[in-house]
């Protein structure tokens, strides 16, 4: 009888050598894990009192100290905000992706909306929500902290949601049939198929989300809205202050601190997770070069898995019983004939009414006060930024698709290049904007062209990381079959690698394009000291009107950007994603 294995059972994980390890090894590894847990708890206990500190009589500070001795503490504060936002983003990705994938009607609205949301500049979110956070936490610095975390969340969540949605819509049909035959509940399906099947691309997108968060760290920690500046201790605000002081030495120290932080995160978190996620690959053969991690080996030898199981297994059983009323699993919603058509008509009529109401509000609040001339001017600026995004996408695709495939399909190369990729992607590119701006000034490089390079520094990694994830998930069986057929390199790329990577490239491309629109707010206006370079484009327009608190123009800029994004999604990305799901998925 043929059997079908779920992703978590597709390959045996790396052998757990705990039973074969000496007693002293088990003791030392257990001690190392205990020390690591205590250090983590101690760092949280050290940070938490400062997060809820009251605001003094002078109000929220508008500057931070640039004493290099504060950099370790600033790094901890920034990391706390980053990981808090990352956890919230992961929960958001699960909920949003499930809603979009499991409901045809919701998916038709949520996916274009997600494309718009990822393109809305961080400053656009901040200007609309900063007052809300300050009201929710009156008299406490927690309000500004919440605003900062929310801003980082808006730079992290979208690509993770896209990745999870893409994994749900491209689940292999045999695995879908298996969970139906097993009659799993929806809750069980989520943890036994949906999450394991999405693990590898979702993990790489989590890494990319950290990079996106670092990119907007200065805007998130040095919040400038409505002619006010609210500064929080962190590496981003440190760099902003040092740049204003034209102290490149302190900027360099911040960059060095960032490199150390990124390497530590890669060693302690991402390497163990990528090695652990290998067991979720959809293949029946063992990789000849499995990914390894010293930290993961220590955790396995320590026995902490057994201790967590004492709590986790009863809790999982309890959740299984509680969630049974949600019903049995189903990948697709049932069709209801005439009743379905009637409900569709009501659904789209409600959406049309909401859209008309939004257009009426836009006309009343923006178009009439500003005039059609201003609207036409902003559309021209949007077209210029669109051309920059288009050039960026073409160049990044040509450069990073081959490199990403090479890294993803070769664990030996990945072992050495992953830390470098992590540094390049997680490193906030706008930290080196002062140096690049200085080069632009000295060499008289036009910022209208130079801004494309600045946008690429922060957004090209979406394509690279998704291509790496797609290449990592190519079944070894297919690669072995290609070798057995004697295909040359071009034939293998044409018939296997490029088709297998097409869906991942679509996910990376749509998030990279959205990230490029978002990055335009910090790439089209750059400064070094008192010298400011401003490109002609929609990003510069939004950055300038946000700084002055011009709400009608902020709304106009974001609305025009949303129109460009929706048109690109409707006529380019949606057809490509449909093609990827229809022809280039393992179903």
ABEGO torsion letter per residue (X at the ends): XBBBBBAAAABBBBBBAAAABBAAAAAAAAAAAAAAAAAAAAAAAAAAAAAABBBBAAEBBABBBABAAAAAAAAAAAAAAAAAAAAAAAAAAAAAAAAAAABAAAAAAAAAAAAAAAABBAAAAAAAAAAAAAAABBGBAAAAAAAAAAAAAAAAAAAAAAAAAAAAAABBAAAAAAAAAAGBBAAAAAAAAAAAAAAAAAAAAAAAAAAAAAAAAAAAABBBBGGBBBBBBEAAAAAAAAAAAGBAAAAAAAAAAAAAAAAAAAAAAAAAAAAAAAAABBBABBBABBBBBAAAAAAAAAGAAAAAAAAAAAAAAAAAAAAAAAEBBBABBBBAEAAAAAAAAAAAAAAAAAAAAAAAAAAAAAAAAAEAAAAAAAAAAAAAAAAAAAAAAAAAAAAAAAAAAAAAABAAAAAAAAAAAAAAAABBAAAAAAAAAAAAAAAGBBAAAAAAAAAAAAAAAAAAAAAAAAAAABBAAAAAAAAAAGBBAAAAAAAAAAAAAAAAAAAAAAAAAAAAAAAAAAAABBBBEABBBBBBBAAAAAAAAAAAGBAAAAAAAAAAAAAAAAAAAAAAAAAAAAAAAAAABBX
